[in-house]
């Protein structure tokens, strides 16, 4: 998977999570994402936003 593909996936996860109104824990459980994967991915993606 390329960097651009990973970026697109995380961007979609973050947008879906924010639109869902769910807590981070509820969203990651719904999507079967581990704690580390979700929060490291989200933190990394959010820190790169303009």
Secondary structure, 3 states (H helix, E strand, C coil): CCHHHHHHHHHHHHHHHHHHCCCHHHHHHHCCCCHHHHHHHHHHHHHCCC
